Every structure is written in structure tokens, then in C-alpha cells.
């Protein structure tokens, strides 16, 4: 089995953690742990990891043009879906305006500003706008910055000696620990309304770069092992990770969880095992392939449909499952080949 298939399954696992974070209130009053933050960390790490896996050997020449091209190619994969979700939320907010009166924080001027920032994917740079409209789209804003820096990252690494790559990887980990320590000391939002560690693209680029250099490190140090050992290792790491998230949620820095997530990524690259047969099945791999798009649509459906579903379904757990299923169905529609071709040919003219 291709190791990237298992990695895709891990992406779906990351999405499920995020979905739980946004819909747990349907069936329980208290979160077990901050699974949303953990899922986002997995997304950033895997994004950098997969970029390194696919592009680290390409002869990239860094300049502004290469960065713009790299970003544009990736924006095209999700921008139409992002705009659709933005418009749905905009209509939803305006409808509430006519129905209940306008109570948007900051009034109409902030509504317009947030709309512009969302459309231009700049909302994570301006703290008051970070969770506006489709709240999860801050991730898109931050990952776009990571993509913009990627040609520079690839070009720089190609001029670095192989033996220095683990050293740079460790320096990034140390930087992450220092920043997370500052975040814990000063708070996630040290300057409310101005700066937030959690969504800031420059801060999140460190997670992305850690994932990138980690792919290079484990590629250099590939270890062969038996199927029996792989299965034990994979199940153990997954169990340790989940228990650590539960037991040390408010105690450990995010950087410590990231170290476990790196082990988790490594575990999911081991394809010769019983574990890989379970989590690497076609359904999980497919859901992993569309997890990025699932991430974009799920919050909008939760915001708009959860209250309405409560009028017909009295079990929060069932509503949770229904919303998850609707998220998958919605994304399957946009993933449907005729729809993708329509976007590619009619909108992008390719």
C-alpha cells in the first residue's frame, strides 16, 4: 500500500477532531480536550509534509512570480467552494439583520471590511476578522501564506547540505517551544483585536515548516521493520496520542503535542501492517482526499442547520451524525467530476 494513502487517512482523522470541536455541544456540555486545535496542527504539519514529499526534489527557482504561480494553482482547488460558503454565510447574516436587527460586531463598516478580507483571503492577518463569516476559513488565509513562501523554502533547502537538515528541524522545534511558551505566558491573544498566535500566518508557517523538514528527515532515516512491529507501533502511538490529549490538554504546550503528532505522521507512513489495512481502506483514503474541502463546508452547515434539525430530531448525537453526513454529501457534490469540470472550464477557462 502506498504510504501516502495512509497519510490521507490521517488527514480525515484531523478533520474529525475539528468537526468534534465545532459540534460537540450537540451531545455534551464539555469538550474532552481541545481537539480542534490538535486537528488544525495536524493539517498544517501534513500540508508541509506532503509538499516536501511531492516537491522537495523539484528544481524550483525562487522569485515573486514562482510564489504567485504556486499560490494561484492551489487557490483554484478550493476558492470557488470558499466563495460559495462565504456567500451562504453572508446571506444568512443579512437575513438575520432583517429578521432580528443588525447586531454584527462593529456594525456595517466592520461587516464590509470582514467581507473584503474574507474574499481576498486576508482575514487571519487582521485579528478582529479572523473568525468572521465562515469561521474556519482563517485556515485558508494562513495556508495561502505558507504556500506563498514554499518556493523560497524549496529553493533554500536545495542549497543546504543534507546533514544540516536535522539541525534546522530541531531549531524550528525550539522556536516553536519558545513561541508557545510566550503564548502561554502572555495569552493566545496577547494584543486583543490586533494579534493572535492561534491564527497568525507567520506563526502557523512554523508548523508548516516543521512538517516540511520532518519529511526530509524521515526520508533520510528510513528504517525497515516487520508488519507485526509496525502494527504494534502504530496502535500504540495513536493510543498514546489520544490519551495525552485528554490527560494533558491544558498542561502541555502545543509544541509538545506537535512532537507526538510527528510520531503519528511517521506511524501513518508505515504501510506494511494490519493497522494500515484498517485505516488505509478506500473509504478513509477518499475521505482524506476531500478532507480539505470538508473542512471548508462543515462549519457553515453546523451554523445554519443545527438549530433547525433540533426541531425534528431530539437526539444531539443523531444531529451530529446527520451534519457530518451532510458535510460529506455536500463535498461529494463539489467533488463530482461534472461540477469540477464546470469550475475548471467555465470559471477558470482551462
ABEGO torsion letter per residue (X at the ends): XBAAAAAAAAAAAAAAAAAAAAAAAAABABBABBAAAAAAAAAAAAAAAAAAAAAAABBBBBBAAAAAAAAAAAAAAAAAAAAAAAAAAAAAAAAAAAAAEBABBGEAAAAAAAAAAAAAGAAAABAAAAABEBAAAAAAAAAAAAAAAAAAAAAAAAABBAAAAAAAAAAAAAAAAAAAAAAAAAEABABBGABBAAABAAAAAAAAAAAAAAAAAAAAABBBBBAAAAAAAAAAAAAAAAAAAAAAAAABBAAAAAAAAAAAAAAAABABBAAAAAAABAAAAAAAAAAAAAAAAAAAAAAAAAAAAAAABABAAAAAAAAAAAAAAAAAAAABAAAAAAAAAAAAGX
